[in-house]
Amino acid sequence: MPGLGLSGGITLAMLSVVVLLPIGALLLQGVNFGLSNVLAVVARERVQAALLLSFKLSLLAAIFNLVFGVVLAWVLVRYRFPGKRLLDAAVDLPFALPTAVAGIALTALYAPNGAFGGLAQSLGLKIAYTQAGIFIALVFVGLPFVTRTVQPVVEEIDREIEEASATLGASRLHTLRHVILPMLTPAALTGFALALARAVGEYGSVIFIAGNIPLRTEIAPLLIVIQLEEFNYDAAAAIGIAMLVISFAMLLAINLIQIVSRRKMGHV
């Protein structure tokens, strides 16, 4: 390809500046701090609670977005209804809206005196300042990743494939499970990985609705910011390294599943 060397060099240079250098600096800070000290920080009860909360709710939110994001993408492509364009535009709202503004808006809606929060409170439920509020915020910021990743794939699926399956006697459920879903799986897993990655590192939209109570509703990114504000850079780096390792392991597992699903599609 003409210009491959130049374009490849520019790409690697930009990747190094934007991704590799910050990660390298984080790992170097951890090396200077010492592995034993990093493990000691991660072993603290408050840190473990924050890490568990962040990854648990991020995973649950990503699974939720995986299901409903695929459904939403299908509806936007296959059906016509009043307000479709408005709904389609609203999907991109989390991309355009500053995360702090999203957090304030969600808190106003789900607080005990808010529109949805007041209704929930009348039913004996509390959303804002609980883990449920964090979950809603993570769903809000992650849904567009799944929908926008799956939507082009749905557009490329020929309706004749479904019609051929029907003429062969397959039910709609059988067609969905054995024809449609295998075609959507690689894109859906990509959207799932993107939504998970966004949720794990989310900060602005969560801190307002979380309540930030240690051991209960305190997320790992907030704990890192707290350590930085206290000039405890080593502890902040230790927590960051723990998040990096866990995130890499989770994304690696998702990529392996994607590879397997693509190979199955190739055999089919």
KOLBA-760227 format. One line per 10 residues: number of its first residue (from 1); for each residue x, y, z of N, C-alpha, C, CB. Coordinates in steps of 0.05 Angstrom, whole numbers, plus 5000, padded with zeros to 4 digits. Glycine has a CB too. Example, Ala and Ser with C-alpha at 12.3 -4.5 7.8 and 13.67 -1.06 7.14 Angstrom:
REM residues 2
1) 5264,4886,5156,5246,4910,5156,5264,4934,5156,5226,4911,5181; 5257,4955,5142,5273,4979,5143,5258,5001,5157,5282,4988,5114
END
This chain:
REM residues 268
1) 5017,4976,5000,5000,5000,5000,5018,5025,5000,4981,5000,5025; 5013,5044,4981,5029,5068,4981,5027,5084,5007,5021,5086,4957; 5049,5093,5017,5049,5109,5041,5046,5093,5066,5028,5129,5039; 5048,5066,5065,5043,5050,5088,5064,5055,5110,5044,5020,5081; 5089,5059,5102,5110,5064,5121,5106,5090,5136,5137,5065,5107; 5099,5111,5121,5094,5137,5133,5070,5137,5151,5091,5159,5112; 5047,5127,5140,5023,5126,5156,5026,5108,5181,4999,5116,5139; 5040,5085,5177,5045,5067,5200,5062,5081,5221,5058,5042,5190; 5082,5096,5213,5099,5110,5232,5084,5131,5248,5123,5123,5218; 5067,5146,5233,5050,5167,5247,5031,5154,5266,5035,5183,5226
11) 5019,5131,5258,5000,5117,5275,5014,5107,5300,4987,5094,5261; 5037,5095,5297,5051,5084,5321,5060,5107,5339,5075,5068,5312; 5069,5130,5327,5077,5152,5343,5054,5164,5359,5088,5174,5325; 5031,5167,5346,5007,5177,5361,4998,5157,5382,4984,5182,5341; 4999,5131,5376,4991,5111,5395,5010,5112,5420,4992,5083,5383; 5036,5116,5415,5055,5117,5437,5049,5141,5455,5083,5119,5426; 5044,5164,5442,5039,5189,5458,5013,5187,5473,5039,5213,5439; 4993,5177,5461,4966,5178,5473,4961,5155,5492,4945,5177,5451; 4972,5131,5486,4966,5107,5501,4990,5096,5516,4954,5086,5483; 5011,5089,5501,5033,5074,5513,5049,5090,5534,5052,5065,5491
21) 5054,5116,5528,5069,5132,5547,5055,5135,5574,5075,5159,5535; 5029,5142,5574,5015,5144,5600,5015,5118,5616,4987,5154,5596; 5010,5096,5601,5010,5070,5614,5038,5063,5625,5000,5047,5595; 5058,5069,5609,5086,5065,5617,5093,5081,5642,5105,5071,5595; 5084,5107,5643,5089,5123,5666,5075,5112,5691,5080,5152,5660; 5051,5102,5687,5036,5090,5710,5051,5066,5721,5008,5082,5702; 5060,5048,5702,5074,5024,5711,5101,5031,5723,5079,5005,5687; 5115,5052,5713,5140,5061,5724,5136,5071,5753,5153,5082,5707; 5115,5086,5757,5108,5095,5784,5104,5071,5803,5083,5113,5784; 5091,5050,5793,5087,5027,5809,5113,5012,5815,5068,5008,5796
31) 5130,5011,5795,5156,4998,5799,5172,5012,5820,5172,4996,5773; 5173,5039,5819,5187,5055,5839,5175,5051,5867,5188,5084,5831; 5149,5048,5867,5135,5045,5893,5141,5017,5905,5105,5048,5890; 5145,4997,5888,5150,4970,5897,5126,4953,5896,5161,4971,5926; 5130,4928,5886,5108,4909,5883,5094,4904,5910,5117,4883,5871; 5110,4900,5931,5098,4894,5957,5081,4917,5967,5120,4888,5978; 5090,4941,5962,5074,4965,5971,5048,4967,5954,5091,4990,5969; 5050,4962,5928,5027,4962,5911,5006,4942,5921,5034,4957,5882; 5015,4918,5926,4997,4897,5936,4985,4904,5963,5011,4870,5938; 5001,4918,5980,4991,4926,6006,4969,4947,6003,5014,4938,6023
41) 4972,4965,5984,4951,4985,5980,4926,4972,5969,4961,5007,5960; 4929,4954,5950,4906,4940,5938,4892,4923,5958,4915,4924,5914; 4907,4913,5978,4895,4895,5998,4878,4910,6019,4917,4880,6012; 4879,4936,6019,4863,4951,6038,4833,4947,6033,4869,4982,6036; 4818,4946,6054,4790,4940,6052,4775,4960,6035,4777,4938,6080; 4782,4985,6039,4768,5007,6025,4774,5005,5995,4777,5034,6036; 4799,4999,5988,4807,4997,5960,4793,4972,5947,4837,4994,5957; 4793,4950,5960,4780,4926,5949,4750,4930,5946,4785,4902,5967; 4738,4944,5965,4709,4949,5962,4704,4967,5938,4698,4962,5988; 4721,4987,5934,4717,5006,5911,4721,4991,5885,4736,5029,5914
51) 4742,4974,5883,4747,4959,5859,4725,4940,5853,4774,4944,5861; 4716,4926,5873,4694,4906,5869,4669,4920,5860,4689,4891,5895; 4662,4943,5872,4638,4958,5864,4640,4967,5835,4634,4982,5883; 4663,4979,5828,4667,4990,5801,4664,4968,5780,4694,5003,5798; 4678,4946,5783,4678,4925,5763,4652,4909,5763,4701,4906,5767; 4640,4905,5787,4614,4890,5788,4592,4906,5774,4607,4885,5817; 4589,4931,5780,4568,4947,5768,4574,4953,5739,4564,4973,5783; 4599,4956,5732,4606,4960,5704,4599,4936,5687,4636,4966,5701; 4604,4912,5698,4598,4887,5683,4568,4884,5680,4610,4863,5698; 4553,4889,5702,4524,4887,5701,4512,4907,5681,4512,4891,5729
61) 4522,4932,5682,4513,4952,5663,4519,4945,5635,4525,4980,5670; 4543,4934,5630,4550,4926,5603,4533,4903,5593,4580,4918,5602; 4526,4884,5610,4508,4862,5602,4480,4873,5596,4507,4841,5625; 4471,4891,5612,4445,4904,5607,4445,4918,5581,4438,4923,5630; 4466,4933,5575,4468,4948,5550,4471,4929,5526,4492,4967,5551; 4484,4906,5531,4487,4887,5509,4460,4877,5499,4504,4863,5519; 4442,4871,5518,4416,4861,5511,4399,4883,5499,4402,4849,5536; 4395,4905,5513,4377,4926,5504,4389,4943,5482,4369,4943,5528; 4416,4944,5481,4428,4959,5459,4424,4945,5432,4458,4962,5464; 4425,4918,5432,4420,4903,5408,4391,4906,5400,4428,4873,5412
71) 4373,4904,5419,4344,4907,5414,4339,4935,5402,4327,4902,5439; 4351,4955,5414,4346,4982,5405,4357,4986,5377,4359,5002,5424; 4380,4975,5371,4392,4977,5344,4373,4963,5324,4420,4964,5343; 4362,4940,5331,4344,4926,5313,4319,4943,5308,4336,4899,5325; 4308,4954,5329,4283,4970,5326,4288,4995,5308,4273,4979,5354; 4311,5008,5312,4317,5032,5297,4321,5026,5267,4341,5046,5308; 4330,5002,5261,4336,4995,5233,4311,4983,5220,4359,4976,5232; 4297,4966,5234,4276,4950,5220,4248,4962,5222,4276,4923,5232; 4243,4981,5240,4216,4990,5243,4214,5021,5238,4206,4984,5271; 4190,5029,5229,4184,5057,5226,4162,5064,5245,4176,5063,5196
81) 4165,5086,5260,4146,5095,5279,4149,5124,5285,4148,5078,5306; 4129,5138,5295,4132,5167,5301,4153,5171,5322,4104,5178,5310; 4170,5191,5317,4191,5198,5336,4216,5181,5333,4181,5195,5363; 4218,5165,5311,4241,5148,5307,4267,5164,5305,4237,5131,5282; 4266,5186,5289,4290,5202,5286,4299,5215,5312,4286,5223,5264; 4279,5223,5328,4285,5235,5353,4298,5215,5372,4260,5247,5367; 4288,5191,5372,4300,5169,5388,4328,5163,5378,4283,5144,5388; 4331,5162,5352,4357,5156,5341,4378,5177,5348,4355,5154,5310; 4370,5202,5349,4388,5224,5357,4394,5223,5387,4376,5251,5349; 4374,5215,5402,4377,5214,5431,4398,5193,5440,4351,5208,5445
91) 4401,5172,5423,4421,5152,5429,4449,5163,5432,4421,5130,5408; 4455,5184,5416,4482,5196,5417,4484,5217,5439,4488,5208,5390; 4463,5222,5454,4464,5243,5474,4487,5239,5495,4438,5244,5489; 4491,5214,5505,4514,5211,5524,4541,5218,5512,4514,5183,5534; 4544,5216,5485,4569,5223,5473,4573,5254,5474,4570,5214,5443; 4552,5269,5470,4554,5298,5468,4552,5312,5495,4533,5308,5450; 4538,5299,5514,4533,5312,5540,4557,5309,5558,4508,5300,5553; 4567,5331,5570,4589,5328,5589,4581,5310,5612,4596,5356,5600; 4599,5293,5621,4592,5273,5641,4582,5286,5667,4616,5255,5647; 4594,5308,5675,4585,5322,5699,4556,5331,5697,4603,5345,5706
101) 4549,5341,5673,4521,5350,5668,4502,5326,5669,4519,5364,5641; 4511,5304,5658,4495,5279,5659,4491,5270,5687,4508,5257,5642; 4512,5272,5703,4510,5264,5731,4490,5281,5747,4537,5264,5745; 4492,5307,5742,4473,5326,5756,4445,5321,5747,4481,5355,5750; 4441,5316,5721,4414,5311,5711,4402,5285,5722,4414,5310,5681; 4418,5264,5723,4409,5239,5734,4403,5241,5763,4430,5217,5729; 4419,5256,5778,4414,5259,5807,4389,5275,5811,4438,5274,5820; 4384,5295,5795,4359,5311,5798,4335,5294,5792,4360,5335,5779; 4337,5275,5773,4314,5258,5766,4309,5236,5787,4319,5245,5739; 4331,5225,5797,4328,5201,5815,4331,5207,5844,4347,5180,5806
111) 4336,5232,5852,4337,5239,5880,4309,5236,5892,4347,5269,5884; 4307,5234,5919,4281,5230,5932,4260,5251,5924,4284,5229,5961; 4269,5275,5918,4250,5296,5910,4249,5300,5880,4258,5322,5923; 4261,5281,5865,4260,5282,5835,4236,5269,5824,4285,5270,5824; 4233,5271,5797,4209,5260,5784,4208,5229,5787,4209,5267,5754; 4230,5216,5781,4230,5187,5783,4237,5178,5811,4250,5175,5763; 4254,5193,5824,4261,5186,5852,4238,5187,5871,4284,5204,5861; 4221,5208,5867,4197,5210,5885,4178,5187,5881,4183,5237,5879; 4175,5179,5855,4158,5156,5850,4169,5130,5862,4154,5153,5819; 4195,5127,5859,4208,5103,5871,4205,5103,5902,4237,5102,5863
121) 4208,5127,5913,4206,5129,5942,4178,5122,5952,4214,5157,5952; 4158,5129,5937,4130,5122,5944,4126,5092,5944,4111,5136,5925; 4143,5078,5929,4142,5049,5928,4161,5036,5948,4148,5039,5900; 4174,5053,5964,4193,5043,5984,4221,5037,5973,4182,5018,5995; 4228,5049,5950,4254,5045,5938,4270,5071,5938,4250,5035,5909; 4296,5068,5939,4314,5091,5938,4335,5085,5916,4328,5096,5965; 4338,5105,5898,4355,5101,5875,4381,5118,5877,4341,5108,5849; 4377,5144,5880,4400,5162,5882,4415,5156,5908,4392,5191,5881; 4442,5159,5907,4460,5155,5929,4461,5125,5938,4451,5172,5953; 4454,5107,5920,4457,5079,5924,4471,5066,5900,4429,5066,5929
131) 4476,5040,5902,4488,5026,5880,4470,5025,5855,4496,4997,5888; 4443,5026,5860,4425,5027,5838,4429,5053,5821,4396,5026,5848; 4434,5075,5834,4439,5100,5820,4464,5098,5803,4441,5123,5840; 4485,5086,5814,4510,5082,5799,4505,5065,5774,4532,5069,5816; 4489,5044,5778,4482,5026,5755,4468,5041,5733,4465,5003,5765; 4449,5058,5740,4435,5074,5720,4453,5093,5705,4412,5090,5734; 4471,5105,5720,4490,5124,5707,4508,5109,5687,4507,5138,5728; 4517,5085,5695,4535,5069,5677,4520,5059,5653,4547,5046,5693; 4495,5052,5656,4478,5044,5633,4475,5068,5614,4451,5034,5643; 4471,5091,5625,4466,5115,5609,4491,5121,5591,4460,5139,5627
141) 4515,5119,5602,4538,5126,5587,4547,5104,5568,4561,5134,5605; 4539,5079,5573,4548,5057,5557,4530,5047,5535,4554,5034,5575; 4504,5054,5537,4485,5044,5517,4492,5051,5488,4458,5054,5523; 4501,5076,5482,4507,5082,5454,4528,5065,5441,4515,5112,5452; 4547,5056,5457,4569,5040,5446,4559,5014,5433,4590,5034,5467; 4540,5001,5447,4529,4976,5436,4511,4982,5412,4513,4961,5458; 4493,5001,5416,4474,5007,5394,4487,5016,5369,4454,5028,5403; 4506,5034,5371,4519,5044,5347,4538,5024,5334,4535,5070,5353; 4548,5005,5349,4565,4984,5338,4549,4963,5324,4582,4971,5360; 4526,4956,5334,4509,4935,5322,4492,4946,5299,4491,4923,5344
151) 4485,4971,5300,4466,4982,5280,4475,4978,5252,4462,5011,5285; 4500,4984,5244,4508,4979,5216,4506,4950,5208,4537,4989,5212; 4511,4932,5226,4510,4903,5220,4481,4895,5214,4522,4886,5243; 4462,4906,5230,4434,4900,5226,4426,4910,5198,4416,4913,5248; 4436,4934,5191,4429,4945,5165,4438,4928,5142,4440,4973,5162; 4460,4913,5146,4472,4896,5125,4459,4869,5123,4501,4893,5129; 4443,4861,5143,4430,4835,5142,4407,4836,5121,4419,4827,5170; 4409,4819,5102,4389,4818,5081,4363,4805,5091,4399,4804,5055; 4341,4817,5086,4316,4805,5095,4310,4778,5081,4292,4824,5090; 4323,4774,5058,4318,4749,5044,4329,4725,5059,4332,4750,5016
161) 4349,4730,5076,4360,4709,5093,4339,4699,5112,4385,4718,5108; 4324,4718,5124,4303,4710,5143,4280,4696,5128,4292,4735,5158; 4274,4707,5104,4253,4695,5088,4260,4666,5079,4247,4712,5063; 4285,4662,5072,4294,4635,5065,4292,4616,5088,4323,4636,5054; 4299,4626,5112,4297,4609,5136,4268,4602,5141,4308,4623,5160; 4250,4621,5137,4221,4616,5141,4210,4596,5121,4205,4643,5140; 4218,4599,5096,4209,4580,5075,4218,4552,5080,4218,4589,5048; 4240,4549,5095,4250,4522,5101,4237,4511,5126,4280,4523,5106; 4217,4526,5137,4202,4516,5159,4212,4524,5187,4201,4487,5159; 4231,4542,5188,4242,4551,5214,4223,4571,5226,4270,4563,5211
171) 4220,4570,5253,4204,4589,5267,4219,4615,5270,4195,4578,5294; 4206,4636,5279,4220,4662,5283,4241,4659,5305,4200,4684,5291; 4235,4644,5326,4254,4640,5347,4278,4625,5338,4241,4626,5371; 4274,4604,5322,4296,4589,5311,4313,4606,5292,4286,4564,5295; 4300,4622,5276,4315,4640,5258,4332,4660,5274,4296,4655,5239; 4319,4670,5295,4334,4690,5312,4358,4677,5325,4315,4701,5333; 4355,4654,5335,4377,4641,5350,4399,4631,5332,4367,4618,5367; 4392,4619,5309,4412,4605,5293,4420,4620,5267,4401,4579,5285; 4406,4642,5261,4413,4657,5237,4421,4686,5244,4390,4657,5217; 4404,4700,5259,4408,4728,5264,4430,4733,5285,4383,4742,5272
181) 4427,4720,5308,4445,4725,5330,4474,4718,5324,4437,4709,5354; 4480,4695,5310,4508,4690,5303,4520,4712,5285,4510,4664,5288; 4504,4725,5269,4514,4747,5252,4519,4772,5268,4494,4753,5230; 4503,4776,5290,4506,4800,5306,4527,4797,5328,4479,4807,5318; 4534,4772,5335,4551,4767,5359,4577,4782,5358,4556,4738,5361; 4593,4781,5336,4619,4796,5337,4616,4826,5343,4634,4792,5311; 4597,4839,5329,4593,4867,5333,4582,4872,5361,4574,4878,5312; 4564,4855,5370,4553,4859,5397,4574,4856,5419,4530,4839,5402; 4592,4838,5415,4614,4835,5435,4633,4859,5434,4630,4809,5430; 4637,4870,5410,4654,4894,5408,4640,4917,5424,4658,4902,5379
191) 4614,4921,5419,4600,4941,5434,4600,4936,5464,4572,4943,5424; 4598,4911,5472,4599,4903,5500,4625,4911,5512,4594,4873,5503; 4647,4905,5498,4674,4912,5508,4677,4942,5511,4695,4901,5489; 4667,4958,5491,4669,4987,5493,4653,4998,5516,4660,4999,5466; 4628,4987,5519,4611,4996,5541,4624,4990,5568,4584,4984,5539; 4636,4966,5570,4649,4958,5595,4673,4976,5601,4658,4929,5594; 4689,4981,5581,4713,4998,5585,4705,5026,5593,4729,4999,5560; 4684,5037,5581,4674,5064,5588,4664,5064,5617,4652,5073,5568; 4649,5043,5624,4637,5043,5651,4658,5040,5673,4617,5020,5653; 4678,5024,5668,4699,5020,5689,4713,5046,5696,4720,5000,5679
201) 4718,5063,5676,4733,5087,5682,4715,5112,5685,4751,5093,5660; 4689,5108,5686,4670,5131,5688,4673,5144,5715,4641,5121,5683; 4672,5171,5714,4676,5187,5739,4655,5208,5741,4703,5199,5739; 4653,5226,5721,4637,5250,5723,4607,5245,5727,4640,5267,5699; 4596,5226,5713,4567,5221,5715,4560,5204,5739,4557,5207,5690; 4580,5193,5753,4574,5175,5776,4577,5189,5803,4593,5152,5775; 4596,5207,5806,4601,5218,5832,4578,5233,5844,4626,5235,5831; 4561,5245,5827,4539,5261,5838,4516,5243,5848,4529,5280,5817; 4512,5221,5835,4490,5203,5842,4498,5180,5860,4477,5192,5817; 4524,5177,5865,4533,5154,5880,4530,5157,5910,4562,5148,5873
211) 4534,5182,5920,4534,5186,5949,4562,5184,5960,4516,5166,5962; 4580,5168,5946,4608,5166,5953,4613,5159,5982,4622,5193,5947; 4599,5139,5992,4603,5129,6019,4624,5106,6018,4576,5119,6031; 4646,5109,6032,4667,5088,6032,4655,5061,6040,4690,5095,6051; 4664,5040,6026,4656,5012,6030,4627,5007,6020,4658,5005,6059; 4613,5027,6010,4586,5023,6001,4581,5033,5973,4566,5036,6021; 4586,5059,5968,4580,5070,5942,4604,5086,5932,4556,5088,5943; 4628,5079,5940,4652,5094,5931,4665,5078,5908,4672,5098,5954; 4667,5090,5885,4679,5076,5862,4709,5080,5861,4666,5086,5835; 4723,5063,5847,4752,5064,5846,4763,5090,5833,4762,5040,5830
221) 4752,5100,5811,4762,5125,5800,4761,5148,5820,4747,5133,5775; 4739,5149,5836,4737,5170,5857,4759,5166,5878,4710,5170,5870; 4765,5141,5885,4785,5136,5905,4813,5145,5895,4786,5107,5913; 4817,5141,5869,4843,5151,5857,4845,5181,5859,4845,5141,5828; 4823,5195,5852,4823,5224,5854,4828,5233,5883,4796,5236,5844; 4816,5220,5902,4820,5227,5930,4849,5224,5938,4802,5209,5948; 4862,5202,5929,4890,5198,5935,4907,5220,5922,4899,5171,5925; 4900,5228,5897,4915,5250,5884,4912,5276,5898,4906,5252,5855; 4888,5282,5908,4883,5307,5923,4899,5307,5949,4853,5311,5928; 4904,5284,5959,4920,5282,5984,4950,5279,5978,4911,5258,6001
231) 4957,5282,5953,4985,5281,5943,4997,5253,5949,5002,5302,5957; 4981,5233,5951,4990,5206,5955,4991,5192,5927,4972,5189,5975; 5011,5200,5911,5012,5191,5884,5018,5161,5881,5034,5207,5869; 5034,5151,5900,5040,5122,5899,5015,5105,5903,5061,5116,5921; 4998,5113,5922,4973,5098,5927,4955,5100,5903,4959,5107,5952; 4953,5124,5891,4936,5128,5867,4946,5111,5844,4936,5158,5859; 4973,5110,5841,4984,5093,5820,4979,5063,5825,5014,5097,5817; 4980,5055,5850,4975,5027,5857,4946,5019,5850,4980,5022,5887; 4927,5036,5856,4899,5031,5850,4895,5031,5819,4880,5052,5863; 4908,5050,5806,4907,5051,5777,4918,5026,5764,4921,5075,5767
241) 4940,5016,5774,4952,4991,5763,4933,4968,5767,4979,4985,5776; 4920,4966,5790,4901,4945,5795,4878,4946,5776,4890,4946,5824; 4868,4970,5770,4846,4973,5751,4856,4965,5723,4836,5002,5751; 4881,4973,5716,4892,4967,5690,4894,4937,5686,4919,4980,5687; 4904,4922,5706,4907,4893,5704,4880,4879,5701,4923,4882,5728; 4861,4887,5718,4835,4874,5717,4821,4880,5690,4817,4884,5741; 4822,4905,5682,4810,4913,5656,4822,4898,5633,4812,4943,5652; 4849,4896,5633,4862,4882,5611,4854,4853,5611,4893,4884,5614; 4852,4840,5634,4843,4812,5635,4815,4808,5624,4845,4801,5664; 4797,4827,5632,4769,4825,5623,4767,4829,5593,4752,4845,5638
251) 4781,4849,5583,4779,4855,5554,4793,4833,5538,4793,4882,5548; 4814,4821,5549,4827,4799,5535,4808,4775,5533,4853,4790,5550; 4793,4770,5554,4773,4748,5553,4752,4753,5532,4761,4744,5581; 4743,4779,5531,4722,4786,5511,4733,4782,5483,4712,4815,5516; 4758,4791,5479,4770,4788,5452,4773,4759,5444,4797,4802,5451; 4780,4741,5463,4782,4713,5457,4755,4701,5449,4793,4698,5481; 4734,4710,5463,4707,4701,5456,4699,4711,5428,4686,4712,5477; 4707,4736,5422,4702,4746,5395,4716,4729,5373,4711,4775,5392; 4741,4722,5379,4756,4706,5359,4742,4679,5355,4785,4701,5369; 4733,4666,5377,4719,4641,5374,4694,4643,5359,4713,4630,5402
261) 4678,4665,5364,4652,4669,5350,4657,4674,5321,4637,4692,5363; 4678,4689,5314,4684,4694,5285,4692,4669,5271,4706,4716,5283; 4707,4651,5285,4715,4626,5272,4691,4608,5267,4736,4612,5290; 4673,4608,5286,4648,4593,5282,4632,4603,5259,4631,4593,5308; 4631,4630,5256,4617,4642,5234,4630,4635,5208,4615,4673,5237; 4657,4633,5208,4672,4626,5184,4666,4598,5175,4702,4630,5188; 4664,4580,5195,4658,4552,5189,4630,4549,5178,4662,4534,5214; 4612,4565,5189,4584,4564,5179,4582,4574,5150,4566,4582,5198
END
